Amino acid sequence: MIAPGDHYTRDMCGRFTLAPENIDRIAEILGIAPDEVFEETYIPRWNVAPMQPHWVVRLDGEERRVLPATWGLVNQWETSRREGAKYINARAETLASRRTFRDAFSATRCIVPADGFFEWTGDAQARRPFWFHRPDREPFAFAGLYVEARLPGEAATRRTFTIVTTRANEVMAPIHDRMPVILDGDEAIDAWLDPRRRPDALAPLLEPAPRAFLAVTAVSTRVNSVANDDPACLAEAEAETQAPLL
């Protein structure tokens, strides 16, 4: 196992994936039309990074709707879009109390589609990436919050999002003490998206995913750079890199 001293102290997740082969499947899981996902702005992603565009799913009346959004929550009182880099994650324990997340937790919850996320061990000079994914590599849904805001000097409203995190499960704990909140099943997704659901009733959804839900694979250091976003980012690392997690 990895020693506790190897953990990063920052919150997570800081990168994630949604490969093109899973687009139709995520549309099926989320109950949305595949054509909604294949709009002109869709780009396959193997290394989604903060402050980059992605997709969120929200409830629009009784229908789920896919919308483009930028990763990193920016509220209307901020003076710069750069503030979004501070808010790529929202701790489940502070959703109802922290000003940055409180209103969105109450009124604008969303789903962030993904099929994996990354975490690292080692120092800045020798970062070793690990990809967390379902054992069958099926896609899944992060719990997210979104905000639509127009800052001073901007011509139009922009949509941004954050990924909710909780304490780590047994698979995640050797690398980091936090993990994204993953909504498993249609009932959980419905409850999270329903604006009529009181925030205090959502606590059961904010627990870590079961141990069996995730597998972990040591992958190429190509993913260390946000400039790399291709299938080679998920190439398995050498056996000696895999060994510490076995």
Steps between C-alpha positions, in 0.01 A plus 500: 500500500606862454619665817281777646784746450461465123150650502439838348344742749287688243139410429412308183394397234728708277469318164251256351407316180206433269617305197294499178413130519294575812292789367206287386512305825504809722202631304319173577595505868392862545183467294589765244497503121839403348465782247512748788851386585625499141466871445761688297701594809554141621864391515609155631684541831763286670633777726240762594672773702378791715374810317426295188158441337304182562133405546250495784152350520221681682127453540293723272139450605464122494774445242875469543693743283866503395674838514855619434679644803851592615661315789556734796207667675477879458229690686369842401686679779844394372715758321678257268437168325837388636331448836345186354832320536448511878161333480535193280390293802242556772530309826178321589542603863479873416242510218225639721716745695758647264385805306671385179290182480191561716261640239604253230460209742147617569387581146740406218635151549623311195664182376851499355539201262833315515656157464800548727713744697868541584701538817874510557768394745853630535645849499480754218811360330381138502122500487350157435144507361229250581170471316193404703221342297228238516630143463289465184607850383139612474431873543345649813372826649678740735283714726552860396379856551474765232463877488401734219652846549601809308794685651558875462613583147369174349248505217328174585430257781734201529440163661758343734503188719673328786528132601392403852749297705471282808734287712690222324388139482739206542617508136573872504647531851854376419544799267273776629262561791230647272307375198222630273140427596374244248124458458431133440169422333204689365337550838807680636530712185131593516529602864808715442351682201155556651480870605212413732725277710618681814880521533489344847333191351790443261755395762470126419616574143821663620664181626806337335437253219507131605840332483399281205383794292852616408819342369833680469764487226842664492519689170738697281664816630370665181195591704716717728489775237168665413638539146457124450145385438495177299455123551868461587429673833333177612778266393589274792824576681779251556449216750716662770264801502196277540653302787453747791121479471475121485 
